[in-house]
């Protein structure tokens, strides 16, 4: 079978164009907030059995 040449570039060009646009109205969350929420969730889940035993 013959392979299509350039198919990857066309699909990648669409993604680049999509991610290149920035929306000023979009909610922007700093990376440290996401890391803090992840660590906080881990702590809460780890401590939950001590406060609510099964």
PDB file with SEQRES, HELIX, SHEET and CRYST1 records, atoms N, CA, C and O in Angstrom:
SEQRES   1 A   54  UNK UNK UNK UNK UNK UNK UNK UNK UNK UNK UNK UNK UNK          
SEQRES   2 A   54  UNK UNK UNK UNK UNK UNK UNK UNK UNK UNK UNK UNK UNK          
SEQRES   3 A   54  UNK UNK UNK UNK UNK UNK UNK UNK UNK UNK UNK UNK UNK          
SEQRES   4 A   54  UNK UNK UNK UNK UNK UNK UNK UNK UNK UNK UNK UNK UNK          
SEQRES   5 A   54  UNK UNK                                                      
HELIX    1 AA1 UNK A    7  UNK A   20  1                                  14    
HELIX    2 AA2 UNK A   31  UNK A   51  1                                  21    
CRYST1    1.000    1.000    1.000  90.00  90.00  90.00 P 1           1          
ATOM      1  N   UNK A   1       0.840  -1.189   0.000  1.00  0.00           N  
ATOM      2  CA  UNK A   1       0.000   0.000   0.000  1.00  0.00           C  
ATOM      3  C   UNK A   1       0.881   1.248   0.000  1.00  0.00           C  
ATOM      4  O   UNK A   1       1.942   1.281   0.624  1.00  0.00           O  
ATOM      5  N   UNK A   2       0.436   2.226  -0.683  1.00  0.00           N  
ATOM      6  CA  UNK A   2       1.171   3.484  -0.736  1.00  0.00           C  
ATOM      7  C   UNK A   2       0.845   4.318   0.492  1.00  0.00           C  
ATOM      8  O   UNK A   2      -0.290   4.335   0.969  1.00  0.00           O  
ATOM      9  N   UNK A   3       1.843   4.997   0.985  1.00  0.00           N  
ATOM     10  CA  UNK A   3       1.643   5.854   2.147  1.00  0.00           C  
ATOM     11  C   UNK A   3       1.336   7.269   1.689  1.00  0.00           C  
ATOM     12  O   UNK A   3       1.863   7.742   0.682  1.00  0.00           O  
ATOM     13  N   UNK A   4       0.481   7.930   2.443  1.00  0.00           N  
ATOM     14  CA  UNK A   4       0.171   9.329   2.155  1.00  0.00           C  
ATOM     15  C   UNK A   4       1.265  10.199   2.732  1.00  0.00           C  
ATOM     16  O   UNK A   4       1.609  10.074   3.908  1.00  0.00           O  
ATOM     17  N   UNK A   5       1.805  11.066   1.927  1.00  0.00           N  
ATOM     18  CA  UNK A   5       2.824  11.986   2.417  1.00  0.00           C  
ATOM     19  C   UNK A   5       2.175  13.314   2.752  1.00  0.00           C  
ATOM     20  O   UNK A   5       1.322  13.801   2.010  1.00  0.00           O  
ATOM     21  N   UNK A   6       2.576  13.900   3.868  1.00  0.00           N  
ATOM     22  CA  UNK A   6       2.080  15.219   4.232  1.00  0.00           C  
ATOM     23  C   UNK A   6       0.802  15.207   5.051  1.00  0.00           C  
ATOM     24  O   UNK A   6       0.331  16.272   5.449  1.00  0.00           O  
ATOM     25  N   UNK A   7       0.224  14.046   5.315  1.00  0.00           N  
ATOM     26  CA  UNK A   7      -1.013  14.008   6.097  1.00  0.00           C  
ATOM     27  C   UNK A   7      -0.780  14.487   7.525  1.00  0.00           C  
ATOM     28  O   UNK A   7      -1.639  15.148   8.108  1.00  0.00           O  
ATOM     29  N   UNK A   8       0.377  14.155   8.087  1.00  0.00           N  
ATOM     30  CA  UNK A   8       0.692  14.584   9.447  1.00  0.00           C  
ATOM     31  C   UNK A   8       0.862  16.087   9.546  1.00  0.00           C  
ATOM     32  O   UNK A   8       0.477  16.701  10.540  1.00  0.00           O  
ATOM     33  N   UNK A   9       1.440  16.673   8.513  1.00  0.00           N  
ATOM     34  CA  UNK A   9       1.660  18.109   8.548  1.00  0.00           C  
ATOM     35  C   UNK A   9       0.346  18.877   8.512  1.00  0.00           C  
ATOM     36  O   UNK A   9       0.201  19.885   9.203  1.00  0.00           O  
ATOM     37  N   UNK A  10      -0.609  18.414   7.719  1.00  0.00           N  
ATOM     38  CA  UNK A  10      -1.894  19.112   7.625  1.00  0.00           C  
ATOM     39  C   UNK A  10      -2.644  19.046   8.950  1.00  0.00           C  
ATOM     40  O   UNK A  10      -3.228  20.039   9.382  1.00  0.00           O  
ATOM     41  N   UNK A  11      -2.633  17.892   9.592  1.00  0.00           N  
ATOM     42  CA  UNK A  11      -3.337  17.792  10.863  1.00  0.00           C  
ATOM     43  C   UNK A  11      -2.611  18.591  11.940  1.00  0.00           C  
ATOM     44  O   UNK A  11      -3.252  19.191  12.803  1.00  0.00           O  
ATOM     45  N   UNK A  12      -1.289  18.602  11.897  1.00  0.00           N  
ATOM     46  CA  UNK A  12      -0.525  19.375  12.879  1.00  0.00           C  
ATOM     47  C   UNK A  12      -0.734  20.871  12.667  1.00  0.00           C  
ATOM     48  O   UNK A  12      -0.757  21.637  13.630  1.00  0.00           O  
ATOM     49  N   UNK A  13      -0.885  21.285  11.424  1.00  0.00           N  
ATOM     50  CA  UNK A  13      -1.099  22.706  11.148  1.00  0.00           C  
ATOM     51  C   UNK A  13      -2.416  23.175  11.760  1.00  0.00           C  
ATOM     52  O   UNK A  13      -2.500  24.300  12.252  1.00  0.00           O  
ATOM     53  N   UNK A  14      -3.423  22.346  11.736  1.00  0.00           N  
ATOM     54  CA  UNK A  14      -4.700  22.703  12.361  1.00  0.00           C  
ATOM     55  C   UNK A  14      -4.571  22.862  13.854  1.00  0.00           C  
ATOM     56  O   UNK A  14      -5.154  23.777  14.435  1.00  0.00           O  
ATOM     57  N   UNK A  15      -3.804  21.973  14.493  1.00  0.00           N  
ATOM     58  CA  UNK A  15      -3.595  22.077  15.937  1.00  0.00           C  
ATOM     59  C   UNK A  15      -2.792  23.317  16.285  1.00  0.00           C  
ATOM     60  O   UNK A  15      -3.091  24.005  17.262  1.00  0.00           O  
ATOM     61  N   UNK A  16      -1.777  23.602  15.489  1.00  0.00           N  
ATOM     62  CA  UNK A  16      -0.975  24.793  15.750  1.00  0.00           C  
ATOM     63  C   UNK A  16      -1.837  26.037  15.640  1.00  0.00           C  
ATOM     64  O   UNK A  16      -1.735  26.942  16.468  1.00  0.00           O  
ATOM     65  N   UNK A  17      -2.680  26.086  14.629  1.00  0.00           N  
ATOM     66  CA  UNK A  17      -3.545  27.250  14.447  1.00  0.00           C  
ATOM     67  C   UNK A  17      -4.540  27.351  15.609  1.00  0.00           C  
ATOM     68  O   UNK A  17      -4.848  28.451  16.068  1.00  0.00           O  
ATOM     69  N   UNK A  18      -5.049  26.191  16.090  1.00  0.00           N  
ATOM     70  CA  UNK A  18      -6.012  26.183  17.194  1.00  0.00           C  
ATOM     71  C   UNK A  18      -5.361  26.678  18.482  1.00  0.00           C  
ATOM     72  O   UNK A  18      -5.933  27.518  19.176  1.00  0.00           O  
ATOM     73  N   UNK A  19      -4.168  26.166  18.812  1.00  0.00           N  
ATOM     74  CA  UNK A  19      -3.521  26.517  20.064  1.00  0.00           C  
ATOM     75  C   UNK A  19      -2.813  27.861  19.992  1.00  0.00           C  
ATOM     76  O   UNK A  19      -2.444  28.418  21.025  1.00  0.00           O  
ATOM     77  N   UNK A  20      -2.618  28.388  18.792  1.00  0.00           N  
ATOM     78  CA  UNK A  20      -1.948  29.668  18.642  1.00  0.00           C  
ATOM     79  C   UNK A  20      -2.854  30.825  19.065  1.00  0.00           C  
ATOM     80  O   UNK A  20      -2.369  31.884  19.464  1.00  0.00           O  
ATOM     81  N   UNK A  21      -4.161  30.620  18.977  1.00  0.00           N  
ATOM     82  CA  UNK A  21      -5.097  31.679  19.351  1.00  0.00           C  
ATOM     83  C   UNK A  21      -5.247  31.708  20.866  1.00  0.00           C  
ATOM     84  O   UNK A  21      -5.461  30.675  21.500  1.00  0.00           O  
ATOM     85  N   UNK A  22      -5.134  32.879  21.426  1.00  0.00           N  
ATOM     86  CA  UNK A  22      -5.336  33.034  22.864  1.00  0.00           C  
ATOM     87  C   UNK A  22      -6.586  33.853  23.096  1.00  0.00           C  
ATOM     88  O   UNK A  22      -6.811  34.866  22.435  1.00  0.00           O  
ATOM     89  N   UNK A  23      -7.388  33.412  24.030  1.00  0.00           N  
ATOM     90  CA  UNK A  23      -8.612  34.108  24.364  1.00  0.00           C  
ATOM     91  C   UNK A  23      -8.368  34.898  25.645  1.00  0.00           C  
ATOM     92  O   UNK A  23      -8.062  34.322  26.688  1.00  0.00           O  
ATOM     93  N   UNK A  24      -8.505  36.219  25.562  1.00  0.00           N  
ATOM     94  CA  UNK A  24      -8.265  37.060  26.733  1.00  0.00           C  
ATOM     95  C   UNK A  24      -9.333  36.878  27.796  1.00  0.00           C  
ATOM     96  O   UNK A  24      -9.107  37.206  28.961  1.00  0.00           O  
ATOM     97  N   UNK A  25     -10.493  36.361  27.413  1.00  0.00           N  
ATOM     98  CA  UNK A  25     -11.590  36.178  28.364  1.00  0.00           C  
ATOM     99  C   UNK A  25     -11.505  34.836  29.086  1.00  0.00           C  
ATOM    100  O   UNK A  25     -12.275  34.586  30.013  1.00  0.00           O  
ATOM    101  N   UNK A  26     -10.584  33.975  28.676  1.00  0.00           N  
ATOM    102  CA  UNK A  26     -10.484  32.642  29.261  1.00  0.00           C  
ATOM    103  C   UNK A  26      -9.916  32.716  30.679  1.00  0.00           C  
ATOM    104  O   UNK A  26      -9.138  33.611  31.009  1.00  0.00           O  
ATOM    105  N   UNK A  27     -10.318  31.769  31.494  1.00  0.00           N  
ATOM    106  CA  UNK A  27      -9.821  31.652  32.857  1.00  0.00           C  
ATOM    107  C   UNK A  27      -8.389  31.136  32.804  1.00  0.00           C  
ATOM    108  O   UNK A  27      -8.128  30.086  32.218  1.00  0.00           O  
ATOM    109  N   UNK A  28      -7.469  31.863  33.410  1.00  0.00           N  
ATOM    110  CA  UNK A  28      -6.066  31.457  33.419  1.00  0.00           C  
ATOM    111  C   UNK A  28      -5.672  31.089  34.839  1.00  0.00           C  
ATOM    112  O   UNK A  28      -5.752  31.913  35.750  1.00  0.00           O  
ATOM    113  N   UNK A  29      -5.243  29.836  35.022  1.00  0.00           N  
ATOM    114  CA  UNK A  29      -4.863  29.332  36.334  1.00  0.00           C  
ATOM    115  C   UNK A  29      -3.353  29.126  36.339  1.00  0.00           C  
ATOM    116  O   UNK A  29      -2.825  28.415  35.484  1.00  0.00           O  
ATOM    117  N   UNK A  30      -2.658  29.733  37.284  1.00  0.00           N  
ATOM    118  CA  UNK A  30      -1.205  29.519  37.366  1.00  0.00           C  
ATOM    119  C   UNK A  30      -0.880  28.060  37.686  1.00  0.00           C  
ATOM    120  O   UNK A  30      -1.660  27.388  38.360  1.00  0.00           O  
ATOM    121  N   UNK A  31       0.250  27.569  37.214  1.00  0.00           N  
ATOM    122  CA  UNK A  31       0.609  26.165  37.461  1.00  0.00           C  
ATOM    123  C   UNK A  31       0.732  25.818  38.939  1.00  0.00           C  
ATOM    124  O   UNK A  31       0.428  24.690  39.327  1.00  0.00           O  
ATOM    125  N   UNK A  32       1.170  26.757  39.773  1.00  0.00           N  
ATOM    126  CA  UNK A  32       1.335  26.436  41.197  1.00  0.00           C  
ATOM    127  C   UNK A  32      -0.005  26.199  41.876  1.00  0.00           C  
ATOM    128  O   UNK A  32      -0.064  25.498  42.886  1.00  0.00           O  
ATOM    129  N   UNK A  33      -1.085  26.769  41.341  1.00  0.00           N  
ATOM    130  CA  UNK A  33      -2.420  26.523  41.906  1.00  0.00           C  
ATOM    131  C   UNK A  33      -2.842  25.079  41.632  1.00  0.00           C  
ATOM    132  O   UNK A  33      -3.409  24.416  42.500  1.00  0.00           O  
ATOM    133  N   UNK A  34      -2.564  24.605  40.436  1.00  0.00           N  
ATOM    134  CA  UNK A  34      -2.915  23.230  40.079  1.00  0.00           C  
ATOM    135  C   UNK A  34      -2.117  22.249  40.937  1.00  0.00           C  
ATOM    136  O   UNK A  34      -2.671  21.264  41.424  1.00  0.00           O  
ATOM    137  N   UNK A  35      -0.839  22.507  41.125  1.00  0.00           N  
ATOM    138  CA  UNK A  35      -0.006  21.637  41.966  1.00  0.00           C  
ATOM    139  C   UNK A  35      -0.504  21.674  43.407  1.00  0.00           C  
ATOM    140  O   UNK A  35      -0.573  20.634  44.062  1.00  0.00           O  
ATOM    141  N   UNK A  36      -0.848  22.846  43.904  1.00  0.00           N  
ATOM    142  CA  UNK A  36      -1.360  22.968  45.269  1.00  0.00           C  
ATOM    143  C   UNK A  36      -2.677  22.225  45.465  1.00  0.00           C  
ATOM    144  O   UNK A  36      -2.883  21.579  46.492  1.00  0.00           O  
ATOM    145  N   UNK A  37      -3.557  22.316  44.492  1.00  0.00           N  
ATOM    146  CA  UNK A  37      -4.828  21.590  44.585  1.00  0.00           C  
ATOM    147  C   UNK A  37      -4.608  20.077  44.555  1.00  0.00           C  
ATOM    148  O   UNK A  37      -5.294  19.334  45.257  1.00  0.00           O  
ATOM    149  N   UNK A  38      -3.667  19.631  43.754  1.00  0.00           N  
ATOM    150  CA  UNK A  38      -3.365  18.198  43.699  1.00  0.00           C  
ATOM    151  C   UNK A  38      -2.811  17.709  45.032  1.00  0.00           C  
ATOM    152  O   UNK A  38      -3.227  16.664  45.532  1.00  0.00           O  
ATOM    153  N   UNK A  39      -1.877  18.458  45.607  1.00  0.00           N  
ATOM    154  CA  UNK A  39      -1.300  18.077  46.901  1.00  0.00           C  
ATOM    155  C   UNK A  39      -2.363  18.129  47.993  1.00  0.00           C  
ATOM    156  O   UNK A  39      -2.416  17.242  48.845  1.00  0.00           O  
ATOM    157  N   UNK A  40      -3.209  19.157  47.977  1.00  0.00           N  
ATOM    158  CA  UNK A  40      -4.293  19.257  48.951  1.00  0.00           C  
ATOM    159  C   UNK A  40      -5.269  18.097  48.850  1.00  0.00           C  
ATOM    160  O   UNK A  40      -5.731  17.579  49.866  1.00  0.00           O  
ATOM    161  N   UNK A  41      -5.582  17.689  47.630  1.00  0.00           N  
ATOM    162  CA  UNK A  41      -6.484  16.548  47.433  1.00  0.00           C  
ATOM    163  C   UNK A  41      -5.863  15.265  47.958  1.00  0.00           C  
ATOM    164  O   UNK A  41      -6.553  14.445  48.563  1.00  0.00           O  
ATOM    165  N   UNK A  42      -4.577  15.083  47.735  1.00  0.00           N  
ATOM    166  CA  UNK A  42      -3.890  13.890  48.238  1.00  0.00           C  
ATOM    167  C   UNK A  42      -3.926  13.858  49.759  1.00  0.00           C  
ATOM    168  O   UNK A  42      -4.156  12.805  50.353  1.00  0.00           O  
ATOM    169  N   UNK A  43      -3.702  14.991  50.385  1.00  0.00           N  
ATOM    170  CA  UNK A  43      -3.720  15.055  51.853  1.00  0.00           C  
ATOM    171  C   UNK A  43      -5.108  14.745  52.388  1.00  0.00           C  
ATOM    172  O   UNK A  43      -5.246  13.991  53.351  1.00  0.00           O  
ATOM    173  N   UNK A  44      -6.138  15.316  51.775  1.00  0.00           N  
ATOM    174  CA  UNK A  44      -7.511  15.087  52.235  1.00  0.00           C  
ATOM    175  C   UNK A  44      -7.894  13.622  52.089  1.00  0.00           C  
ATOM    176  O   UNK A  44      -8.494  13.048  52.998  1.00  0.00           O  
ATOM    177  N   UNK A  45      -7.557  13.011  50.963  1.00  0.00           N  
ATOM    178  CA  UNK A  45      -7.900  11.605  50.748  1.00  0.00           C  
ATOM    179  C   UNK A  45      -7.115  10.706  51.700  1.00  0.00           C  
ATOM    180  O   UNK A  45      -7.635   9.697  52.177  1.00  0.00           O  
ATOM    181  N   UNK A  46      -5.867  11.071  51.974  1.00  0.00           N  
ATOM    182  CA  UNK A  46      -5.057  10.267  52.892  1.00  0.00           C  
ATOM    183  C   UNK A  46      -5.555  10.355  54.331  1.00  0.00           C  
ATOM    184  O   UNK A  46      -5.486   9.370  55.067  1.00  0.00           O  
ATOM    185  N   UNK A  47      -6.053  11.513  54.741  1.00  0.00           N  
ATOM    186  CA  UNK A  47      -6.527  11.697  56.121  1.00  0.00           C  
ATOM    187  C   UNK A  47      -7.987  11.311  56.325  1.00  0.00           C  
ATOM    188  O   UNK A  47      -8.422  11.174  57.468  1.00  0.00           O  
ATOM    189  N   UNK A  48      -8.741  11.136  55.275  1.00  0.00           N  
ATOM    190  CA  UNK A  48     -10.171  10.841  55.395  1.00  0.00           C  
ATOM    191  C   UNK A  48     -10.457   9.579  56.196  1.00  0.00           C  
ATOM    192  O   UNK A  48     -11.388   9.605  57.001  1.00  0.00           O  
ATOM    193  N   UNK A  49      -9.728   8.476  56.038  1.00  0.00           N  
ATOM    194  CA  UNK A  49     -10.039   7.282  56.848  1.00  0.00           C  
ATOM    195  C   UNK A  49      -9.848   7.485  58.351  1.00  0.00           C  
ATOM    196  O   UNK A  49     -10.473   6.783  59.146  1.00  0.00           O  
ATOM    197  N   UNK A  50      -9.010   8.416  58.750  1.00  0.00           N  
ATOM    198  CA  UNK A  50      -8.790   8.663  60.177  1.00  0.00           C  
ATOM    199  C   UNK A  50      -9.985   9.386  60.804  1.00  0.00           C  
ATOM    200  O   UNK A  50     -10.279   9.198  61.985  1.00  0.00           O  
ATOM    201  N   UNK A  51     -10.665  10.207  60.016  1.00  0.00           N  
ATOM    202  CA  UNK A  51     -11.801  10.950  60.535  1.00  0.00           C  
ATOM    203  C   UNK A  51     -13.123  10.224  60.349  1.00  0.00           C  
ATOM    204  O   UNK A  51     -14.049  10.404  61.140  1.00  0.00           O  
ATOM    205  N   UNK A  52     -13.218   9.394  59.297  1.00  0.00           N  
ATOM    206  CA  UNK A  52     -14.438   8.633  59.024  1.00  0.00           C  
ATOM    207  C   UNK A  52     -14.103   7.169  58.837  1.00  0.00           C  
ATOM    208  O   UNK A  52     -14.032   6.689  57.706  1.00  0.00           O  
ATOM    209  N   UNK A  53     -13.896   6.450  59.933  1.00  0.00           N  
ATOM    210  CA  UNK A  53     -13.565   5.014  59.809  1.00  0.00           C  
ATOM    211  C   UNK A  53     -14.762   4.221  59.275  1.00  0.00           C  
ATOM    212  O   UNK A  53     -15.920   4.563  59.513  1.00  0.00           O  
ATOM    213  N   UNK A  54     -14.446   3.178  58.566  1.00  0.00           N  
ATOM    214  CA  UNK A  54     -15.506   2.338  57.947  1.00  0.00           C  
ATOM    215  C   UNK A  54     -15.931   1.255  58.874  1.00  0.00           C  
ATOM    216  O   UNK A  54     -16.804   0.457  58.532  1.00  0.00           O  
TER     217      UNK A  54                                                      
END                                                                             
